[in-house]
Amino acid sequence: MFWNKKDRGVAFVHPDKCEGCGKCVKICRNQVLNIVMYENEKRAIANHTNRCSGCGKCTVVCPQRAVEIIL
């Protein structure tokens, strides 16, 4: 069910941009992203990148543009 094709990237969250809204977490069907406490504030992290399909839905819903797909 989980895969990462070589021609697609994986999700990466820039913690300095993330405001912890959780929209990326909710839209990810593969449960790649989670909300954690980072420097006493909520932030999203991509801690299951092996599950990432590189679809990019998380990048589209992020209002701060904190999530990107990297190769």
C-alpha positions, 0 to 999 in steps of 0.5 A: 500500500505504501510506496515511494517511486524513484521519480517522485519526491517525499514530503519535507516540512520547514519548521520555521514556516510551519504554524501547526494548523494540521491541514497537511496532516488531515489531507495525507492519506498515507499518514506521513505527517504528524503534529508535534511540539517544537520549541514549545509550539505545534509543528508538523513533521514528516516522520514517515517519509517511507510511506510518502507517495509524493502526491503533493496534496500536503503542499497545496493545502499548507497556507504557510507554504511550509511543506514541499516535496523534495527529491 
